[in-house]
Amino acid sequence: MIVFNNFASNKNLIMNTEILKLQPAVVWQYFKEILEIPRPSKKEEKIVKYLLKFGQDHNLETIQDEIGNVLIRKAATSGMENRKSVVLQSHIDMVCEKNSDKVHDFDNDPIESIIDGDWVTANDTTLGADDGIGIAAQLAILASNNIEHGPIECLFTVDEETGLTGAFGLKPGFLVSKILLNLDSEDEGQLFIGCAGGQDTQAWLPFDYEETPDNHKAYKIMVSGLKGGHSGDEIDKGHANANKILNRFLWCKKDVLGLKLNVFDGGNLRNAIAREAYAIVLVPEENKGKLIDAIPGFKEMSRAEFSIAEPRMEITIEEVSLPDLVIDDESFTEMVNAIYGCPHGVIAMSQSIKDFVETSTNLASVKFLEDEILITTSQRSSVESEKQDITNMVKSVFTLAGARVETSDGYPGWTPNPNSEIMNITVGSYKKLFDVEPEVLAIHAGLECGLIGDKYPEMDMISFGPTIKRAHSPEEKIEIDTVVKFWELTLDILKNIPSE
């Protein structure tokens, strides 16, 4: 095995070595190696280099396509040559989120893993089990000499988290298999045969800077301690959005206290619910006491509204140095009105699938640029017309505010196939191994299966994985025992792929 020790300090290696005590050992060994290789979205060069070298070192056919995806092929084991060929697929990038007080350079530093009871988590950063555990399983199968399987192709796609770039760029003919196992789901015991489609909507609100007025004090107001999470998987959990909470306070107090705004910064990634947000505001000296006194009451109200979902919510205020500039009052008003009016959360539940989110939208981030405020949102739906409807709703809010609005091309959903052969095989394997019926579902999160199915219409697909909680947040964790079941299920599926 190749260990890139140059990416890790001794402390990191000691922390990550603890997971080598876990089972299945070969999967955790490769997961450890992956933790030590930086792999932010759009910066996957180091993990790509690792995969290419892995394929060469194991004398496997290894190909990289124009967009950067890596494909490693392995011949069937003895006696399995006549089985249908199968693709095992995962994405190689990870969401890079950390707590604000954590010093970590995702471009260079390894992830520090921690065993916490029945879970593996990270030290105040995302863990990257989404989808590092899928990569680890693929590598363990490719390296093995004693796992039964027919011909396999292991597809490692780039940039899934920020644009599905690898799946978008996948060319027809690159894959020869007609069965695909997507190893990117996060609920053990649930098998996914469909997913929502999605697209992003961004708005640019112009503003002008003005000189800071006399006789004002500056304060930093911050919302923190929220759970955040994946904007598809966890949009229905009732988690608070830091952008919405902070903006609500500003909207309520702006005119009452004569607030001015220097900056608003909240959230980071389009597919993560905003965990933290802060604003630097100015208030006339005569109103500074009223501003400070307003925070405890607003915090108490917000905590009461999210008493179950967000027990660690914090809303703080501190005096800071007076900045030289504030944005013009008209732009401030347009911003708080637009963010207040922008929908966030579940828009519609499915009428045909119990407890399934059909349509949602995420107010992901608010960032100040040189002379514009960039607001990023993402919309999802398993119904194409509803996806367009919620997108139009978001666009209309920002258009009314005078913003320049653009919508991405989006990605298609994955329509469930109730007659899927690989679904039946997987259900059979699961029942045989664990003596329980798995759930067969569609997922509200976007999966690359939608795009792959668009390029390969005959591809029979299923998605499954171990249990991962709080993906896309520093609280991300993977349940240890479910990795064993994920591994056993994968191997049994491969053993039971039918003949051509």
Secondary structure, DSSP 8 states (H G I E B T S, - for coil): ----GGGS-HHHHHHHHGGGGSSSHHHHHHHHHHHTS--BTT--HHHHHHHHHHHHHTT-EEEE-TTS-EEEEE---TT-TTB--EEEEEE--B---B-TT----TTT----EEEETTEEEESSB---HHHHHHHHHHHHHHH-SS---SSEEEEEES-HHHH-HHHHH--TTS---SEEEE-----TTEEEEEE-EEEEEEEEEE--EEE--SSEEEEEEEEE-----BTTTTTTTT---HHHHHHHHHHHHHHHHT-EEEEEEE---TTB----EEEEEEEEGGGHHHHHHHHHHHHHHHHHHTTTT-TT-EEEEEEE---SEEE-HHHHHHHHHHHHHS--EEEEE-SSSTT-EEEEEEEEEEEE-SSEEEEEEEEEESSHHHHHHHHHHHHHHHHHTT-EEEE---B--B---TT-HHHHHHHHHHHHHHSS--EEEEESS--THHHHHHH-TT-EEEE----EESTTSTT-EEEHHHHHHHHHHHHHHHHT--B-
